[in-house]
């Protein structure tokens, strides 16, 4: 199944240099990553060790496995936009969007740095990617390159411009004015949570009424159905003073649907799934932060995302454990219906 999408990627090499088919190299690289490969050399070792089986199972005409440098040059030479397009098309085939209008699709957006992809010799900073993550399906939907971590907000704002929602300078002021004038339609007080040296208390309020009267920008007012206010109070334990210190904050959210306070609280918390189910997995299980790939490191990041999506579609919760099991018996990957 994956090969169908990989074959749409244009081969950048001269015909004389196409000894190894591009889509085969990409597919075997993803399979290697699913078997705990962390680098180009690991991918080469995987193909070399299992060359006989791969040749038989995929009807290869290769005389010998490709060298490590060949694999590296092929992967880094692929046009990133074409690889990203193939990744998005493949992911769309995996996504099971809900037909029930009451069940929303929640997408979290956050930036990720490939820490060791920098190249000081060529004055090149580490690669920054803005990632889109389906919280419910736990699938990575796409990547957008950004110049640095501080540019996450402008990158998202550029998307809002495409939606013709450009003016939001006074939005926060309007929202706060509404909350001071009206009582919330619904309130939800979550159970206090203790952990990591702190006690967290969250209160969520939602406002449905008279939004058009307070939100002056007609572009926003036309779409907004619910305003959400989340008040957080943290009792943080000070190890030096041996006592708890209190810190509080208030965050506002806008929504184009009518939801309850409890539902809103759940959506806000689920947003952090992109940190736990994506960023953490990439760094701990796939060792992305340790990958010393300086040239076109975005391509390897996309291959890692493909591997993660395949595992998530299999309902695998322990990614690190599954990678280890695959390395012991790699042919169990043939049972993955969305891979071969």
Buried (B, 14 or more C-beta within 10 A) or exposed (E): EBEEBBBEBEBEEEEEEEEBBBBBBBBBBBBBBBBBBBBBEBBBBBBBEBBEEBBEEBEBEBEEBBEBEBBBBBBBBBEBEEBBBBBBEBBEEBBEEEEEEEEBEBBBBBBBBBBBBBBEEEEEEBBBBBBBBBBBBBBBBBBBBBEEEEBBEEBBEEEEEEEEBEEBEEBEEBBBBBBEEBEBBBBBBBEEEEEEEBBBBBBBBBBBEEBEEBBBBEBBBEBBEBBBBBBBBBBEEEEEEEEEEEEEEEEEBBBEEEBBBBBBBBBBBEBEBBBEBBBEBBBEBBEBBEBEBBBBBBBBBBBBBBBBBBBBBBEBEEBEEBBEBBBEEBEEBEEBEEBB
